[in-house]
Amino acid sequence: MEAESLSPTLPRRGNVTEVFLTFLKLGLTSFGGPVAHIGYFRREFVERRGWVSEVMFIDLLALCQFLPGPASSQLGFSIGLIRSGWFGAAAAWTGFTLPSVLLMLAFAILAPDLAGPFGQGLTHGLKLVAVVIVSQAVWDMARTLCSDHRRAAVALVAMVILGVLTTVYAQLLVIAVGATLGLLICRAPVRGGVRGSFEMRVTISTRAVGLLALTVFGILFVCAARFSTGHDGLAARMFYVFYRSGALVFGGGHVVLPLLQQQTVATGWVPAIQFLAGYGAAQMMPGPLFSFAGYLGWIMGGAQGHWGGALLTTVAIFLPGLLLVVAALPFWQQLRRMPSIGAMLAGVNASVVALLATALYSPIWTSAVATGVDFAIASVGFVLLIRWKLAPIYIVVGCACAGMIESVCR
């Protein structure tokens, strides 16, 4: 593949309102968790709007996979940064996160009225949406990023590793293996294709800014640890628990939930039944799963501090991941222009395809497709998305309705 075909021609910079409204729509419609979000983002920003190129999108995704924190939120933050600078980054994060936080808070108030077959069917239908979206992402990305035997071999090795290992750090290991294999076997075929493909037209990606962000991250982490003894105020201890969780967890929202349970249920801050109910609700909400922290903060804040608790825990759990993205971006741009780094990125990109394909099977497929009817619903949605290019919102509505009908008819 020639370099010219991969070097992006970016459109004009967008305004902050455009960025906010675009991510607000995604925040309202991106069901299925972080893996599905990648599919939504790719469709919206690569295929439909052309805000980033395919290679730039995957390079940003690979960077976010390297870092702890919510990968989809970090990816959206980075796209907003590229599109419209710092305010665009803030608008992207706010637009994508706000709907899920508000929905989780609404669930805390309306939970008793959401039980029954319709509620269960709605949840199941939204899981089928994730099957459709991730299937499309795997299909398209594999054709682009595993188009030769060498990169396909890297993806196969990564899938074998993911199938054998069960540790939560398997994702990080696979990326490291992909980078190593890319350096060894992918240099010649892809060297020209990846060099110079990641150009940012906003003047924010400097070493000084990156180092400042890394310093702030470290200071907050150390200062937050000061409040772990339990002798300080409730707000300080809440910030510590959620900031530490966001800073140390790789793999996204599903991985952070056990840690949050240990820190909130075991300490008596949140009743176990409310924690589990909120976890179930988070699976059917659009947007980032880390928004579950807002639900916990609402409960922990008590009657006098519901909104303050929700705001504090939401910011605390997202902040470390966003700081790390800002810290890494300037160095990522400069390193990836090196031929050896380009080859490593080719291997990482192939590993990302493997990560998506493995996640498509488990937990997405195994938790959603239980019957022949489920398979039929997902297949119809996939064809409508791939061949008819139907907008994802119609897939969401259709699968949700089909799930409710299926649940009622059982």
C-alpha positions as CSV (number, residue, x, y, z in Angstrom):
1,M,0.0,0.0,0.0
2,E,1.4,3.4,-1.0
3,A,2.1,6.1,1.5
4,E,0.0,8.6,-0.5
5,S,-3.1,6.5,0.0
6,L,-2.7,6.5,3.8
7,S,-1.6,10.1,4.4
8,P,-4.7,11.9,5.6
9,T,-6.0,15.2,4.2
10,L,-7.8,16.6,7.2
11,P,-10.8,18.8,6.8
12,R,-11.0,22.3,8.2
13,R,-11.1,22.6,12.0
14,G,-14.5,22.4,13.5
15,N,-16.1,24.6,16.1
16,V,-16.7,23.5,19.7
17,T,-20.4,23.3,19.3
18,E,-20.1,20.9,16.4
19,V,-17.8,18.7,18.4
20,F,-20.1,18.8,21.4
21,L,-23.3,18.0,19.5
22,T,-21.6,15.1,17.6
23,F,-20.3,13.5,20.8
24,L,-23.6,14.2,22.5
25,K,-25.4,12.1,19.8
26,L,-22.8,9.3,20.3
27,G,-23.3,9.6,24.1
28,L,-27.0,9.0,23.6
29,T,-26.7,6.1,21.1
30,S,-23.4,4.3,21.7
31,F,-24.6,1.2,23.5
32,G,-22.5,-1.9,24.2
33,G,-19.5,-0.9,26.2
34,P,-16.0,0.3,25.2
35,V,-15.4,-2.2,22.4
36,A,-18.6,-1.3,20.7
37,H,-17.8,2.4,21.2
38,I,-14.8,1.9,19.0
39,G,-17.1,0.7,16.2
40,Y,-19.4,3.7,16.6
41,F,-16.4,6.1,16.6
42,R,-14.9,4.6,13.6
43,R,-18.1,4.8,11.6
44,E,-18.8,8.4,12.7
45,F,-15.3,10.0,12.5
46,V,-13.6,7.9,9.8
47,E,-16.4,6.9,7.4
48,R,-19.0,9.5,7.8
49,R,-17.4,12.8,8.8
50,G,-13.7,12.2,7.8
51,W,-12.4,14.0,10.9
52,V,-9.5,11.5,11.1
53,S,-8.1,9.0,8.7
54,E,-8.3,5.2,9.2
55,V,-4.6,5.1,10.1
56,M,-4.8,8.0,12.4
57,F,-7.8,6.5,14.1
58,I,-6.0,3.2,14.7
59,D,-2.9,4.9,15.9
60,L,-4.9,6.9,18.5
61,L,-6.7,3.7,19.5
62,A,-3.4,1.9,19.9
63,L,-2.1,4.6,22.2
64,C,-5.2,4.5,24.3
65,Q,-4.9,0.8,24.6
66,F,-1.4,1.2,26.1
67,L,-2.7,3.5,28.8
68,P,-4.8,2.8,31.9
69,G,-8.3,4.3,32.0
70,P,-11.4,4.2,29.7
71,A,-10.0,3.7,26.2
72,S,-13.2,4.9,24.4
73,S,-13.3,8.1,26.4
74,Q,-9.6,8.7,25.9
75,L,-10.1,8.1,22.2
76,G,-13.0,10.5,22.0
77,F,-11.1,13.1,24.0
78,S,-8.1,12.8,21.5
79,I,-10.4,13.2,18.5
80,G,-12.0,16.3,20.0
81,L,-8.5,17.7,20.7
82,I,-7.5,17.2,17.1
83,R,-10.7,18.6,15.8
84,S,-11.0,21.8,17.9
85,G,-8.2,22.1,20.5
86,W,-8.6,22.1,24.2
87,F,-12.2,23.3,24.2
88,G,-13.0,20.6,21.6
89,A,-11.5,18.0,23.9
90,A,-13.5,19.1,26.8
91,A,-16.7,19.3,24.7
92,A,-16.0,15.8,23.4
93,W,-15.7,14.3,26.8
94,T,-18.6,16.2,28.2
95,G,-20.9,15.3,25.3
96,F,-20.0,11.7,25.4
97,T,-20.1,11.3,29.2
98,L,-23.0,13.5,30.3
99,P,-25.9,11.3,28.9
100,S,-24.8,8.1,30.6
101,V,-24.1,9.9,33.9
102,L,-27.6,11.5,33.9
103,L,-29.2,8.2,32.9
104,M,-27.4,6.4,35.7
105,L,-28.6,9.0,38.2
106,A,-32.2,8.7,36.8
107,F,-31.9,5.0,37.3
108,A,-31.0,5.5,41.0
109,I,-34.3,7.3,41.4
110,L,-36.6,5.2,39.1
111,A,-35.1,1.7,39.6
112,P,-38.2,0.2,41.2
113,D,-40.2,0.9,38.0
114,L,-37.8,-0.7,35.5
115,A,-38.2,-4.4,36.3
116,G,-40.2,-7.0,34.3
117,P,-40.0,-8.6,30.9
118,F,-39.9,-5.4,28.9
119,G,-36.9,-4.1,30.9
120,Q,-35.1,-7.5,30.5
121,G,-35.9,-7.6,26.8
122,L,-34.6,-4.0,26.3
123,T,-31.3,-5.0,28.0
124,H,-30.9,-8.1,25.8
125,G,-31.7,-6.1,22.7
126,L,-29.0,-3.6,23.4
127,K,-26.5,-6.5,23.9
128,L,-27.4,-7.6,20.3
129,V,-26.6,-4.0,19.2
130,A,-23.1,-4.5,20.5
131,V,-22.8,-7.7,18.5
132,V,-23.7,-5.9,15.3
133,I,-21.5,-2.8,15.8
134,V,-18.4,-4.7,16.9
135,S,-18.8,-7.2,14.0
136,Q,-18.8,-4.4,11.5
137,A,-15.7,-2.8,13.1
138,V,-13.8,-6.2,13.0
139,W,-14.9,-6.8,9.4
140,D,-13.7,-3.4,8.1
141,M,-10.6,-3.0,10.3
142,A,-9.3,-6.5,9.5
143,R,-9.5,-5.7,5.7
144,T,-7.4,-2.6,6.2
145,L,-5.0,-3.5,9.0
146,C,-4.5,-7.3,8.3
147,S,-4.3,-7.1,4.5
148,D,-1.1,-9.1,4.1
149,H,0.1,-12.4,5.5
150,R,2.5,-10.9,8.0
151,R,0.0,-8.7,9.8
152,A,-2.6,-11.4,9.6
153,A,-0.1,-13.7,11.4
154,V,0.4,-11.2,14.1
155,A,-3.4,-11.0,14.6
156,L,-3.7,-14.8,14.8
157,V,-0.9,-15.0,17.4
158,A,-2.6,-12.3,19.5
159,M,-5.9,-14.1,19.3
160,V,-4.2,-17.3,20.5
161,I,-2.7,-15.5,23.5
162,L,-6.0,-13.9,24.4
163,G,-7.8,-17.3,24.1
164,V,-5.3,-18.9,26.5
165,L,-4.7,-16.2,29.1
166,T,-7.3,-15.1,31.5
167,T,-5.4,-12.3,33.4
168,V,-6.8,-8.8,33.2
169,Y,-3.4,-7.7,31.8
170,A,-3.6,-10.0,28.8
171,Q,-4.6,-7.0,26.7
172,L,-1.4,-5.1,27.5
173,L,0.7,-8.2,26.9
174,V,-0.9,-8.8,23.5
175,I,-0.2,-5.2,22.5
176,A,3.5,-5.6,23.6
177,V,3.7,-8.9,21.6
178,G,2.2,-7.3,18.6
179,A,4.7,-4.4,18.8
180,T,7.6,-6.9,19.0
181,L,6.4,-9.0,16.1
182,G,5.7,-5.9,14.0
183,L,9.3,-4.8,14.6
184,L,10.6,-8.2,13.5
185,I,8.5,-9.0,10.5
186,C,6.4,-6.0,9.4
187,R,9.0,-3.4,8.8
188,A,9.3,-3.6,5.0
189,P,5.7,-4.0,3.9
190,V,4.3,-1.1,6.0
191,R,7.1,1.3,6.6
192,G,5.9,3.8,4.1
193,G,2.3,3.4,5.0
194,V,2.5,4.5,8.6
195,R,5.1,7.2,8.5
196,G,3.8,10.7,8.8
197,S,0.2,9.6,9.0
198,F,-0.5,11.1,12.4
199,E,-0.4,14.8,12.1
200,M,-2.1,17.2,14.5
201,R,-3.0,20.6,13.2
202,V,-3.6,22.0,16.7
203,T,-0.7,23.5,18.6
204,I,-1.2,21.7,21.9
205,S,1.0,18.7,21.5
206,T,4.3,19.9,22.9
207,R,6.7,18.2,25.2
208,A,6.2,20.9,27.9
209,V,2.4,20.3,27.9
210,G,3.0,16.5,28.0
211,L,5.4,16.7,30.9
212,L,3.1,19.1,32.8
213,A,0.2,16.7,32.4
214,L,2.3,13.8,33.6
215,T,3.4,15.9,36.6
216,V,-0.2,16.8,37.5
217,F,-1.1,13.1,37.2
218,G,1.7,12.1,39.6
219,I,1.0,14.9,42.1
220,L,-2.7,14.1,42.3
221,F,-2.0,10.4,42.7
222,V,0.4,11.0,45.5
223,C,-1.8,13.5,47.2
224,A,-4.8,11.3,46.9
225,A,-2.9,8.5,48.6
226,R,-2.6,10.8,51.6
227,F,-6.3,10.4,52.2
228,S,-6.4,6.6,52.2
229,T,-6.1,6.3,56.0
230,G,-9.8,7.2,56.5
231,H,-9.0,10.1,58.9
232,D,-9.9,12.9,56.4
233,G,-13.1,14.1,55.0
234,L,-15.5,12.0,53.0
235,A,-15.0,14.0,49.8
236,A,-11.2,13.5,50.0
237,R,-11.5,9.8,50.6
238,M,-14.0,9.5,47.7
239,F,-11.7,11.3,45.4
240,Y,-8.8,9.0,46.4
241,V,-10.8,5.8,45.7
242,F,-12.1,6.8,42.3
243,Y,-8.9,8.5,41.1
244,R,-6.8,5.5,42.0
245,S,-9.2,3.2,40.3
246,G,-9.0,5.3,37.1
247,A,-5.2,5.5,37.3
248,L,-4.4,1.8,37.8
249,V,-7.0,-0.2,35.8
250,F,-6.2,-1.4,32.3
251,G,-9.0,-2.8,30.2
252,G,-11.9,-0.4,30.7
253,G,-15.0,-0.3,32.7
254,H,-15.6,-4.0,33.1
255,V,-12.2,-4.4,34.8
256,V,-12.7,-1.4,37.2
257,L,-16.0,-2.7,38.6
258,P,-14.6,-5.4,41.0
259,L,-12.1,-2.8,42.4
260,L,-15.0,-0.4,43.0
261,Q,-17.0,-3.1,44.7
262,Q,-14.1,-3.8,47.0
263,Q,-13.7,-0.1,47.8
264,T,-17.4,0.9,48.2
265,V,-19.4,-2.2,49.2
266,A,-16.8,-3.7,51.6
267,T,-16.4,-0.4,53.3
268,G,-20.1,0.0,53.8
269,W,-20.4,3.1,51.6
270,V,-22.8,1.4,49.2
271,P,-25.2,-1.4,50.0
272,A,-24.4,-4.6,47.9
273,I,-27.9,-4.7,46.5
274,Q,-27.7,-1.1,45.2
275,F,-24.2,-1.8,43.8
276,L,-25.4,-4.8,41.8
277,A,-28.5,-3.1,40.6
278,G,-26.4,-0.2,39.3
279,Y,-24.0,-2.6,37.6
280,G,-26.8,-4.2,35.8
281,A,-28.2,-0.8,34.7
282,A,-24.8,0.3,33.5
283,Q,-24.8,-2.6,30.9
284,M,-27.8,-1.1,29.2
285,M,-26.7,2.5,29.2
286,P,-25.1,4.3,26.2
287,G,-21.7,5.9,26.7
288,P,-18.8,5.0,28.9
289,L,-19.2,2.4,31.6
290,F,-17.0,4.5,33.9
291,S,-20.1,6.6,34.3
292,F,-21.2,4.0,36.9
293,A,-18.9,6.0,39.2
294,G,-21.5,8.8,39.1
295,Y,-24.2,6.5,40.3
296,L,-22.0,5.4,43.2
297,G,-21.1,8.9,44.0
298,W,-24.8,9.8,44.2
299,I,-25.4,7.1,46.7
300,M,-22.2,7.9,48.7
301,G,-23.0,11.6,48.8
302,G,-26.1,11.0,50.9
303,A,-29.3,13.1,50.9
304,Q,-27.4,16.3,51.4
305,G,-24.7,15.7,48.7
306,H,-26.2,13.6,45.9
307,W,-25.1,15.9,43.0
308,G,-21.8,16.9,44.6
309,G,-20.9,13.2,45.2
310,A,-21.8,12.3,41.6
311,L,-19.8,15.1,40.1
312,L,-16.7,14.4,42.3
313,T,-16.5,10.6,41.6
314,T,-17.2,11.1,37.9
315,V,-14.4,13.6,37.5
316,A,-12.0,11.6,39.7
317,I,-12.3,8.3,37.8
318,F,-11.9,9.9,34.3
319,L,-9.2,12.5,35.1
320,P,-6.2,10.2,35.3
321,G,-6.8,8.6,32.0
322,L,-7.3,11.9,30.2
323,L,-4.1,13.4,31.8
324,L,-2.1,10.4,30.6
325,V,-3.4,10.8,27.1
326,V,-2.3,14.5,27.1
327,A,1.1,13.4,28.5
328,A,1.6,10.7,25.9
329,L,0.5,12.4,22.7
330,P,3.5,14.6,22.0
331,F,6.0,11.8,22.4
332,W,3.8,9.4,20.5
333,Q,3.8,11.7,17.5
334,Q,7.5,12.0,17.4
335,L,8.3,8.4,18.1
336,R,5.9,6.9,15.5
337,R,7.6,8.7,12.6
338,M,10.7,6.4,13.0
339,P,10.7,3.5,10.6
340,S,11.1,1.0,13.5
341,I,8.2,2.6,15.4
342,G,6.1,2.5,12.2
343,A,6.7,-1.3,12.0
344,M,5.9,-1.7,15.6
345,L,2.6,0.2,15.1
346,A,1.7,-2.1,12.3
347,G,2.0,-5.0,14.7
348,V,0.0,-3.2,17.3
349,N,-2.7,-2.3,14.9
350,A,-3.0,-6.0,14.0
351,S,-3.2,-6.8,17.7
352,V,-6.0,-4.3,18.1
353,V,-8.0,-6.2,15.4
354,A,-7.4,-9.4,17.5
355,L,-8.5,-7.6,20.6
356,L,-11.8,-6.6,18.9
357,A,-12.3,-10.0,17.4
358,T,-11.8,-11.8,20.7
359,A,-14.0,-9.3,22.6
360,L,-16.7,-9.9,19.9
361,Y,-16.8,-13.6,21.0
362,S,-16.4,-13.0,24.7
363,P,-18.1,-11.3,26.4
364,I,-20.2,-9.8,23.7
365,W,-21.4,-12.8,21.6
366,T,-21.5,-15.3,24.5
367,S,-23.6,-13.0,26.7
368,A,-26.0,-11.8,23.9
369,V,-26.5,-14.6,21.4
370,A,-28.3,-17.5,23.2
371,T,-30.9,-18.6,20.7
372,G,-31.5,-18.9,17.0
373,V,-33.7,-15.8,17.2
374,D,-30.8,-13.9,18.7
375,F,-28.6,-15.0,15.9
376,A,-31.2,-13.9,13.3
377,I,-31.6,-10.5,14.9
378,A,-27.9,-9.9,15.0
379,S,-27.4,-11.1,11.4
380,V,-30.2,-8.8,10.0
381,G,-28.6,-5.9,11.8
382,F,-25.2,-6.7,10.5
383,V,-26.4,-6.9,6.9
384,L,-28.3,-3.7,7.2
385,L,-25.3,-1.9,8.6
386,I,-22.7,-3.4,6.2
387,R,-24.6,-3.5,2.9
388,W,-27.4,-0.9,3.3
389,K,-25.3,1.5,5.4
390,L,-28.2,2.1,7.8
391,A,-27.5,4.6,10.6
392,P,-26.6,3.0,13.9
393,I,-29.5,4.6,15.7
394,Y,-31.9,2.6,13.6
395,I,-30.0,-0.6,14.5
396,V,-30.3,0.4,18.2
397,V,-34.0,0.9,18.0
398,G,-34.6,-2.2,15.9
399,C,-32.6,-4.5,18.1
400,A,-34.1,-3.0,21.3
401,C,-37.7,-3.6,20.0
402,A,-36.8,-7.1,18.8
403,G,-35.3,-7.9,22.2
404,M,-38.5,-6.7,24.0
405,I,-40.7,-8.7,21.7
406,E,-38.6,-11.8,22.1
407,S,-38.7,-11.4,25.9
408,V,-42.5,-11.0,26.0
409,C,-43.1,-14.0,23.7
410,R,-41.1,-16.5,25.7
